Amino acid sequence: MSGLRDRHAIVTGGGSGIGLAIAAALTGAGARVTAIGRREGPLRAAVEAGHAAGFEIADVTAEGAFAAALSRCGAPAILVNAAGAAESAPFLRTGDDLWDRMLRVNLLGAASATRAVLPAMLAEGWGRVVNIASTAALRGYPYVTAYTAAKHGLLGLTRALALEVAAKGVTVNAVCPGFTETDIVAESVARIMEKTGRGEAEARAELARHNPQGRLVQPHEVAAAVLFLCGEAAGAVNGRALAIDGGEVP
């Protein structure tokens, strides 16, 4: 991918799922990837498999944790905010603690990471910020009000910041996957099975039905969209939400 060779890229949540697929895609395009996450095991495995050049252990929801990691690994030209989490509950049982967790990991963590790397990008006159949102940033889903609100907020952050930096060589975009084959979806399948008594195949089909293609999105498909947005060819793409969902969101 032209323009990515030897550029430093940071991928939060880079040890598993979509984040790992993104780290691998950027590495394959020649970028020097640092994967950041909370668990050493998956991060180390990603490096050993050649999907990242290095890793840093940090919780993006902890104040100052990302900045400390950044001081060790150096400022990136590319930041992909892929760390995220989803918890479900009926709205009337969605307490303040759950709201706080969803906002911190899905919105405030991305804002903090972006704030830490942006000065260097602006000084260089080139940078790419890609936020991994969700189709939940584009539409509503029942029983995940806090998660949906946080992802809507992440898209708002994307659009507003994109306008601030539009003339400064930095682009800010969001990728919005539908239900994707990740640990988060596996947890959703387990919850459906527990609550409804359905088998695994039926539970997976319940999630896949949202996609007009009748399947779950694959992590590498999300990574391909991120790779495009990080490249030189996407220099005029800014403040956009790219849905990777088989046509779920009009």
QUIDAPE-V898272 format. One record per residue. N is the residue number from 1. PHI is phi in whole degrees, 0 to 359 (* if undefined). BURIAL is # if it has 9 or more other C-alpha atoms within 8 Angstrom, else .. D_CENTER is the distance of its C-alpha to the mean C-alpha in whole Angstrom. Layout:
N,PHI,BURIAL,D_CENTER
N,PHI,BURIAL,D_CENTER
This chain:
1,*,.,20
2,303,.,23
3,94,.,22
4,257,#,19
5,301,#,22
6,69,.,22
7,286,#,19
8,278,#,17
9,237,#,14
10,251,#,12
11,238,#,8
12,281,#,7
13,65,#,7
14,278,#,9
15,267,#,12
16,203,#,11
17,57,#,10
18,298,#,7
19,300,#,6
20,295,#,10
21,298,#,11
22,293,#,9
23,303,#,11
24,295,#,14
25,293,#,14
26,294,#,14
27,299,#,17
28,298,.,19
29,272,#,19
30,101,#,20
31,286,#,18
32,261,#,18
33,260,#,15
34,251,#,15
35,268,#,12
36,241,#,12
37,191,#,12
38,268,.,15
39,249,.,17
40,293,.,19
41,306,.,20
42,297,#,17
43,295,#,16
44,297,#,19
45,296,#,19
46,297,#,17
47,292,#,19
48,296,.,22
49,277,.,21
50,84,#,20
51,272,#,17
52,209,#,16
53,276,#,19
54,196,.,19
55,214,#,17
56,224,#,17
57,268,#,17
58,199,#,16
59,260,#,14
60,296,#,12
61,274,#,14
62,269,#,17
63,301,.,19
64,84,.,20
65,293,#,18
66,292,#,15
67,300,#,18
68,295,.,20
69,297,#,18
70,297,#,18
71,295,.,22
72,274,.,22
73,260,.,20
74,94,.,20
75,290,#,19
76,262,#,16
77,272,#,17
78,228,#,13
79,235,#,10
80,245,#,6
81,272,#,5
82,254,#,2
83,295,#,5
84,192,.,6
85,204,#,10
86,227,.,12
87,232,.,16
88,244,.,19
89,189,.,22
90,303,#,25
91,306,.,24
92,288,.,28
93,248,.,26
94,265,#,23
95,277,.,24
96,298,.,24
97,297,.,22
98,294,#,20
99,302,#,19
100,297,.,18
101,298,.,16
102,293,#,14
103,291,#,14
104,293,#,14
105,280,#,10
106,265,#,8
107,232,#,10
108,293,#,13
109,297,#,11
110,294,#,9
111,296,#,12
112,296,#,14
113,297,#,12
114,295,#,13
115,299,.,16
116,286,#,17
117,264,#,16
118,297,.,17
119,304,.,21
120,293,#,21
121,297,#,19
122,295,#,22
123,295,.,25
124,280,.,24
125,77,#,24
126,202,#,21
127,184,#,17
128,227,#,14
129,241,#,11
130,236,#,8
131,260,#,5
132,274,#,3
133,267,#,6
134,179,#,8
135,299,#,12
136,291,#,13
137,276,#,12
138,244,#,15
139,206,.,17
140,260,.,18
141,227,.,19
142,288,.,21
143,71,.,21
144,224,#,17
145,298,#,19
146,293,#,17
147,298,#,13
148,296,#,14
149,298,#,16
150,296,#,13
151,289,#,10
152,299,#,13
153,296,#,14
154,296,#,10
155,291,#,12
156,298,.,15
157,302,#,14
158,302,#,12
159,292,#,16
160,291,#,18
161,294,#,17
162,303,#,17
163,288,.,20
164,296,.,21
165,252,#,20
166,303,#,21
167,262,.,25
168,240,.,23
169,84,#,22
170,245,#,18
171,246,#,16
172,228,#,13
173,223,#,11
174,235,#,8
175,249,#,8
176,240,#,9
177,286,#,9
178,282,#,12
179,302,#,13
180,239,#,12
181,290,#,14
182,222,#,12
183,297,.,14
184,298,.,12
185,291,#,14
186,300,#,17
187,294,.,18
188,296,.,18
189,300,#,20
190,298,#,22
191,295,.,23
192,298,#,24
193,298,#,26
194,293,.,27
195,278,.,28
196,248,.,30
197,78,.,31
198,287,#,30
199,282,.,29
200,299,#,26
201,299,.,27
202,293,.,27
203,294,#,24
204,295,#,22
205,296,#,24
206,299,.,23
207,279,#,20
208,294,#,20
209,294,#,23
210,295,#,20
211,273,#,19
212,302,#,23
213,280,.,22
214,71,#,23
215,209,#,20
216,277,#,17
217,292,#,14
218,261,.,14
219,306,#,11
220,293,#,13
221,288,#,13
222,292,#,9
223,299,#,10
224,297,#,13
225,292,#,12
226,296,#,10
227,301,#,13
228,299,#,15
229,295,#,13
230,276,#,14
231,273,#,17
232,297,.,20
233,295,.,21
234,260,#,18
235,299,#,20
236,263,.,21
237,264,#,18
238,210,#,17
239,72,#,15
240,256,#,15
241,246,#,12
242,261,#,12
243,278,#,13
244,245,#,13
245,212,#,15
246,70,#,18
247,100,#,20
248,299,#,19
249,264,.,18
250,301,.,21
